[in-house]
């Protein structure tokens, strides 16, 4: 279970950094709008006006965002080189995506990579484990549903997702479900360990 949860920690951490990078770009746009320099400037044109340090910082943050997102989604892939290549490709394509479709793009990568990893790279023994069932039930399915709701209902007349909290509810659920899954597995392991220890003690008493 630790091999699943450990990358999740860094995935969530750099998810937050990714949001910080997006917020920084938005704040810069707002300042430029106030100065009447560029009221409808696209991210591509903004990147041209970034200084080299800001450009390196922005791209580094987004690379690690994709890298740890992919590592958290595909924990069966142990090759850091392959993950780096996948992250670079995802980042390159993502930089060309219109901002309003950015969440849908990232959500698609998350879901596709995660399900390919679980379905095709898990052994039969792993597929029969408790963790193989509990992770997609608590994390995979709800995150996919909430992501679908956000992608399709955030700007709908009903305003359902806006009422529920928008993207905040999506991010909050990822973090809380990760903790919940780990807690359930931890309690289960400790419960069975205590039973096993009790049986061993009883066996020793019988032998004596």
C-alpha positions as CSV (number, residue, x, y, z in Angstrom):
1,X,0.0,0.0,0.0
2,X,2.9,2.3,0.7
3,X,4.0,2.1,-2.9
4,X,0.7,3.6,-3.9
5,X,0.4,6.2,-1.2
6,X,4.0,7.6,-1.2
7,X,3.8,9.0,-4.7
8,X,0.4,10.4,-3.9
9,X,1.9,12.7,-1.3
10,X,4.2,14.3,-3.9
11,X,1.4,14.2,-6.5
12,X,-0.8,16.3,-4.2
13,X,2.1,18.6,-3.2
14,X,3.0,19.5,-6.8
15,X,-0.7,19.7,-7.6
16,X,-0.8,22.5,-5.2
17,X,2.4,24.1,-6.7
18,X,0.7,23.8,-10.1
19,X,-2.3,25.8,-8.8
20,X,0.1,28.3,-7.4
21,X,1.8,28.7,-10.9
22,X,-1.6,29.1,-12.6
23,X,-2.6,31.7,-10.0
24,X,0.6,33.6,-10.6
25,X,-0.1,33.8,-14.3
26,X,-3.7,34.9,-13.7
27,X,-2.5,37.7,-11.3
28,X,0.0,38.8,-13.9
29,X,-2.8,39.0,-16.5
30,X,-4.9,41.0,-14.1
31,X,-2.1,43.5,-13.6
32,X,-1.6,43.8,-17.3
33,X,-5.4,44.3,-17.9
34,X,-5.4,47.1,-15.2
35,X,-2.6,48.8,-17.2
36,X,-4.5,48.4,-20.4
37,X,-1.6,46.6,-22.0
38,X,-3.3,43.4,-22.9
39,X,-7.0,42.9,-22.1
40,X,-7.3,39.5,-23.9
41,X,-3.8,38.2,-24.0
42,X,-3.4,34.4,-24.4
43,X,-1.0,32.3,-22.3
44,X,1.3,31.8,-25.3
45,X,1.8,35.5,-25.9
46,X,2.3,36.0,-22.2
47,X,5.1,33.4,-22.2
48,X,7.0,35.5,-24.8
49,X,7.1,38.4,-22.4
50,X,8.3,36.3,-19.5
51,X,11.9,36.7,-18.5
52,X,14.1,33.6,-18.7
53,X,14.0,32.9,-15.0
54,X,10.2,33.0,-14.8
55,X,10.0,30.8,-17.9
56,X,12.3,28.2,-16.4
57,X,10.5,28.3,-13.0
58,X,7.1,28.0,-14.6
59,X,8.0,25.1,-16.9
60,X,9.9,23.3,-14.0
61,X,6.9,23.5,-11.8
62,X,4.6,22.2,-14.5
63,X,7.0,19.4,-15.4
64,X,7.1,18.1,-11.8
65,X,3.3,18.6,-11.6
66,X,2.9,16.1,-14.5
67,X,5.7,13.9,-13.4
68,X,4.3,13.2,-9.9
69,X,0.8,13.1,-11.2
70,X,1.8,10.3,-13.6
71,X,3.8,8.6,-10.9
72,X,0.9,8.7,-8.5
73,X,-1.5,7.4,-11.3
74,X,0.9,4.7,-12.6
75,X,2.7,3.3,-9.6
76,X,3.6,0.1,-11.5
77,X,5.9,2.1,-13.8
78,X,9.3,2.2,-12.0
79,X,11.3,3.7,-14.8
80,X,12.1,7.3,-14.0
81,X,13.2,7.9,-17.6
82,X,9.9,6.7,-19.0
83,X,8.0,8.9,-16.5
84,X,10.1,11.9,-17.4
85,X,9.4,11.4,-21.1
86,X,5.7,11.0,-20.4
87,X,5.7,14.1,-18.3
88,X,7.5,16.1,-21.0
89,X,5.0,15.0,-23.6
90,X,2.1,15.7,-21.4
91,X,3.5,19.2,-20.5
92,X,4.2,20.0,-24.2
93,X,0.7,19.1,-25.3
94,X,-0.8,20.8,-22.2
95,X,0.9,24.1,-23.0
96,X,-1.0,24.2,-26.3
97,X,-4.4,23.5,-24.8
98,X,-6.8,26.4,-24.3
99,X,-7.0,27.3,-20.6
100,X,-10.7,26.5,-20.4
101,X,-10.0,22.9,-21.4
102,X,-6.9,22.5,-19.2
103,X,-8.7,20.7,-16.3
104,X,-10.4,18.3,-18.7
105,X,-7.0,17.5,-20.3
106,X,-5.3,16.8,-17.0
107,X,-8.3,14.8,-15.8
108,X,-8.1,12.7,-19.0
109,X,-4.4,12.0,-18.5
110,X,-5.1,11.0,-14.8
111,X,-7.9,8.6,-15.6
112,X,-6.5,7.0,-18.7
113,X,-3.0,6.4,-17.2
114,X,-4.4,5.2,-13.9
115,X,-6.8,2.6,-15.5
116,X,-4.2,1.3,-18.0
117,X,-1.8,0.9,-15.1
118,X,-4.2,-1.0,-12.9
119,X,-5.8,-3.1,-15.6
120,X,-2.8,-4.2,-17.6
121,X,0.2,-4.0,-15.2
122,X,-1.3,-5.5,-12.1
123,X,-0.7,-9.2,-11.4
124,X,-3.5,-11.7,-10.8
125,X,-2.4,-11.8,-7.1
126,X,-2.6,-8.1,-6.8
127,X,-6.0,-8.0,-8.4
128,X,-7.3,-10.4,-5.7
129,X,-6.1,-8.1,-3.0
130,X,-8.3,-5.9,-0.8
131,X,-6.3,-2.8,-1.8
132,X,-7.0,-3.4,-5.5
133,X,-10.7,-3.1,-4.8
134,X,-10.8,-0.3,-2.2
135,X,-8.6,2.2,-4.1
136,X,-10.8,2.6,-7.2
137,X,-14.0,2.4,-5.2
138,X,-13.0,5.2,-2.8
139,X,-10.6,7.2,-5.0
140,X,-10.9,6.3,-8.7
141,X,-14.7,6.3,-9.3
142,X,-15.7,9.4,-7.2
143,X,-12.7,11.4,-8.5
144,X,-13.8,10.5,-12.1
145,X,-17.4,11.5,-11.4
146,X,-16.5,14.8,-9.6
147,X,-14.1,15.5,-12.5
148,X,-16.8,14.9,-15.0
149,X,-19.2,17.1,-13.1
150,X,-16.6,19.9,-13.0
151,X,-15.8,19.6,-16.7
152,X,-19.4,19.7,-17.8
153,X,-21.4,21.5,-15.1
154,X,-19.2,24.4,-13.8
155,X,-20.6,26.8,-16.4
156,X,-24.0,25.3,-16.7
157,X,-27.1,27.4,-15.9
158,X,-27.9,25.2,-12.9
159,X,-24.6,26.1,-11.3
160,X,-24.4,22.8,-9.4
161,X,-20.6,22.6,-9.2
162,X,-20.3,26.3,-8.3
163,X,-22.8,25.8,-5.5
164,X,-20.9,22.7,-4.2
165,X,-17.5,24.5,-4.3
166,X,-16.2,24.0,-7.8
167,X,-12.7,22.8,-8.1
168,X,-12.2,23.0,-4.4
169,X,-14.4,20.0,-3.8
170,X,-12.4,18.0,-6.4
171,X,-9.0,18.8,-4.8
172,X,-10.4,18.3,-1.3
173,X,-11.7,14.9,-2.2
174,X,-8.4,13.7,-3.7
175,X,-6.5,14.6,-0.5
176,X,-9.2,13.3,1.9
177,X,-9.8,10.1,0.0
178,X,-6.1,9.3,-0.1
179,X,-6.0,9.6,3.7
180,X,-9.2,7.6,4.1
181,X,-7.9,4.7,1.9
182,X,-4.6,4.6,3.9
183,X,-6.4,4.7,7.2
184,X,-8.7,1.8,6.2
185,X,-5.8,-0.3,5.0
186,X,-3.8,0.6,8.1
187,X,-6.6,-0.4,10.5
188,X,-7.2,-3.6,8.5
189,X,-3.5,-4.7,8.5
190,X,-3.3,-4.0,12.3
191,X,-6.5,-5.9,13.0
192,X,-5.2,-9.0,11.1
193,X,-1.8,-8.7,12.7
194,X,-3.3,-8.6,16.1
195,X,-5.4,-11.7,15.3
196,X,-2.3,-13.5,14.0
197,X,-0.4,-12.6,17.1
198,X,-3.2,-13.9,19.3
199,X,-3.3,-17.2,17.4
200,X,0.5,-17.6,17.8
201,X,0.3,-17.0,21.5
202,X,-2.6,-19.5,21.8
203,X,-0.6,-22.1,19.9
204,X,2.5,-21.6,22.1
205,X,0.3,-22.0,25.2
206,X,-1.2,-25.2,23.8
207,X,2.3,-26.6,23.1
208,X,3.5,-25.8,26.6
